[in-house]
């Protein structure tokens, strides 16, 4: 029996979403479907388990965009963070441990992430912590599609709200990337330890 392809969004909806990103936000998109955002020029992405990402929200300012994809959060961080992350983890003494922490980015926008639906498409989250659980549930209802937990705001320069290494020491208004990474790494480590303790002991 031939397999039935998953339903696709109408072309006009894809075009409208692309226009929202490119014209309203000024973010570069990549050709093709599903729609993907170019990562590495205006922002990088820290991809972490939802538990770790939720713990890190306290280090973000209200305008810092955060997306949900399955059981993971994608925290937008300053461009260049992908190159800085290994050094930050080493400095925080997390570098030698296997952490479920990924980064998307690269010089000149060489990375990509799935474009979450814009606010108003029925899949977007809210801006407060009270909307967090609802946004995660809605994301699961959309069969693995990415949604915004904290959507970006048209007309605002996203760079000013992103965690950056240059904010260390409290200079400027941007969130501190080091504090964010330390928090999410700590929770990633706790998740790994819980999973290890939950495994049955092997006896020889």
C-alpha positions as CSV (number, residue, x, y, z in Angstrom):
1,X,0.0,0.0,0.0
2,X,1.6,3.4,-1.0
3,X,2.4,5.7,1.8
4,X,0.3,8.9,2.1
5,X,2.4,12.1,2.3
6,X,1.9,14.5,5.2
7,X,-0.3,17.5,4.4
8,X,1.7,20.6,3.4
9,X,0.9,24.2,4.1
10,X,-0.7,26.1,1.2
11,X,1.8,28.0,-0.9
12,X,0.3,31.4,0.0
13,X,0.7,30.6,3.7
14,X,4.4,29.7,3.1
15,X,4.8,33.0,1.2
16,X,3.2,35.0,4.0
17,X,5.4,33.4,6.6
18,X,8.5,34.1,4.5
19,X,7.5,37.7,4.1
20,X,7.0,38.0,7.9
21,X,10.5,36.9,8.5
22,X,12.2,38.7,5.7
23,X,10.3,42.0,5.6
24,X,8.9,42.4,9.1
25,X,11.9,41.1,11.0
26,X,14.7,41.5,8.4
27,X,15.8,37.9,8.9
28,X,17.2,35.9,6.0
29,X,15.5,32.7,5.0
30,X,16.7,29.8,2.9
31,X,15.0,28.6,-0.2
32,X,12.8,25.5,-0.2
33,X,10.2,23.9,2.1
34,X,9.9,23.6,5.0
35,X,10.9,27.2,5.6
36,X,14.2,27.5,7.4
37,X,15.9,30.5,8.9
38,X,19.6,31.4,8.2
39,X,21.6,31.2,11.4
40,X,24.9,32.7,12.1
41,X,24.6,36.3,10.7
42,X,22.1,38.0,13.0
43,X,21.9,35.3,15.7
44,X,23.1,31.8,16.7
45,X,20.9,29.2,18.4
46,X,21.5,27.3,21.7
47,X,19.5,24.0,21.5
48,X,18.9,22.4,24.9
49,X,16.4,20.1,26.6
50,X,13.3,21.9,27.6
51,X,14.0,21.5,31.4
52,X,17.4,23.1,31.0
53,X,16.1,25.9,28.7
54,X,13.3,26.8,31.1
55,X,15.8,27.2,33.9
56,X,17.8,29.5,31.6
57,X,14.9,31.8,30.9
58,X,15.6,33.9,34.0
59,X,18.9,35.0,32.4
60,X,17.1,36.5,29.4
61,X,15.4,39.8,28.9
62,X,11.7,39.9,27.8
63,X,12.7,40.5,24.2
64,X,15.0,37.5,23.8
65,X,13.3,35.1,21.4
66,X,12.9,31.5,22.4
67,X,11.5,28.7,20.2
68,X,10.1,25.2,21.1
69,X,10.8,22.1,19.0
70,X,9.6,18.9,20.5
71,X,11.1,18.4,23.9
72,X,13.8,21.0,23.3
73,X,14.1,24.8,23.5
74,X,16.0,26.9,21.1
75,X,17.4,30.0,22.7
76,X,18.6,32.7,20.3
77,X,22.0,34.1,21.3
78,X,24.4,36.6,19.8
79,X,26.1,35.8,16.5
80,X,29.5,34.2,17.1
81,X,28.4,32.3,20.1
82,X,28.8,29.0,18.3
83,X,32.5,29.6,18.1
84,X,32.7,30.9,21.7
85,X,30.8,28.0,23.3
86,X,33.6,25.4,23.6
87,X,35.8,28.0,25.3
88,X,33.0,29.1,27.6
89,X,32.3,25.5,28.6
90,X,36.0,24.8,29.2
91,X,36.3,28.0,31.4
92,X,33.2,26.9,33.4
93,X,34.8,23.4,33.7
94,X,32.0,21.7,31.8
95,X,34.1,21.0,28.8
96,X,35.1,17.4,29.7
97,X,31.5,16.2,30.3
98,X,29.0,14.9,27.7
99,X,26.2,17.5,27.8
100,X,23.0,17.4,25.7
101,X,23.7,20.9,24.6
102,X,24.0,21.9,20.9
103,X,24.7,25.1,19.1
104,X,23.7,26.2,15.6
105,X,25.6,28.9,13.9
106,X,28.7,29.6,11.9
107,X,30.5,32.3,10.0
108,X,28.4,34.2,7.4
109,X,25.1,32.5,8.3
110,X,26.1,29.0,7.4
111,X,23.6,27.4,9.9
112,X,19.9,26.9,9.6
113,X,16.9,26.2,11.8
114,X,13.3,25.4,11.1
115,X,11.2,28.6,11.0
116,X,8.6,28.6,13.8
117,X,5.1,29.8,12.8
118,X,4.6,33.6,13.3
119,X,2.4,34.8,16.2
120,X,-1.2,34.6,15.2
121,X,-0.9,31.4,13.2
122,X,-2.4,29.5,16.1
123,X,0.9,27.9,17.2
124,X,2.8,30.7,18.9
125,X,3.5,30.8,22.6
126,X,3.4,33.8,24.9
127,X,6.0,36.0,26.5
128,X,5.5,35.1,30.2
129,X,6.3,32.0,32.2
130,X,2.6,31.3,32.5
131,X,2.4,30.6,28.8
132,X,5.3,28.1,28.8
133,X,3.5,24.9,29.5
134,X,0.7,25.8,27.0
135,X,3.3,26.6,24.3
136,X,5.0,23.2,24.9
137,X,1.6,21.4,24.6
138,X,0.7,23.3,21.5
139,X,4.0,22.4,19.9
140,X,3.4,18.7,20.5
141,X,-0.1,19.1,18.9
142,X,1.5,20.5,15.8
143,X,3.4,17.2,15.1
144,X,6.9,18.4,15.8
145,X,6.6,21.8,14.2
146,X,8.6,24.6,15.8
147,X,6.7,27.3,17.5
148,X,7.7,30.5,19.3
149,X,7.6,30.4,23.1
150,X,8.8,34.1,23.1
151,X,8.4,35.4,19.6
152,X,10.6,38.1,18.1
153,X,9.0,41.6,17.8
154,X,8.9,43.3,14.4
155,X,10.6,46.7,14.4
156,X,13.0,45.8,17.2
157,X,16.7,45.0,16.7
158,X,17.0,41.5,17.9
159,X,20.7,41.8,18.6
160,X,20.2,44.1,21.6
161,X,18.2,41.4,23.4
162,X,20.5,38.4,22.8
163,X,22.9,36.9,25.3
164,X,26.4,37.8,24.5
165,X,29.9,37.1,25.8
166,X,30.6,40.9,25.9
167,X,27.9,41.3,28.5
168,X,30.0,39.5,31.1
169,X,30.5,41.8,34.1
170,X,27.3,43.6,33.6
171,X,28.4,46.0,30.8
172,X,25.5,47.1,28.7
173,X,21.9,45.9,28.6
174,X,22.4,42.5,26.9
175,X,22.0,39.3,28.9
176,X,25.2,37.5,29.9
177,X,26.0,34.4,27.8
178,X,28.3,32.9,30.4
179,X,25.5,32.8,33.1
180,X,23.0,31.4,30.6
181,X,25.4,28.6,29.5
182,X,26.4,27.8,33.1
183,X,22.7,27.4,34.1
184,X,21.7,25.2,31.1
185,X,24.9,23.1,31.4
186,X,24.1,22.5,35.1
187,X,20.6,21.3,34.3
188,X,21.8,19.2,31.3
189,X,24.2,17.5,33.7
190,X,21.4,16.9,36.2
191,X,19.3,15.4,33.5
192,X,22.1,13.0,32.5
193,X,22.7,11.9,36.1
194,X,19.0,11.2,36.6
195,X,18.9,9.1,33.5
196,X,22.0,7.2,34.6
197,X,20.5,6.5,38.0
198,X,17.3,5.3,36.4
199,X,19.0,2.6,34.4
200,X,19.0,-0.9,35.9
201,X,22.4,-2.0,37.3
202,X,24.3,-4.6,35.2
203,X,25.7,-7.5,37.1
204,X,28.4,-9.7,35.6
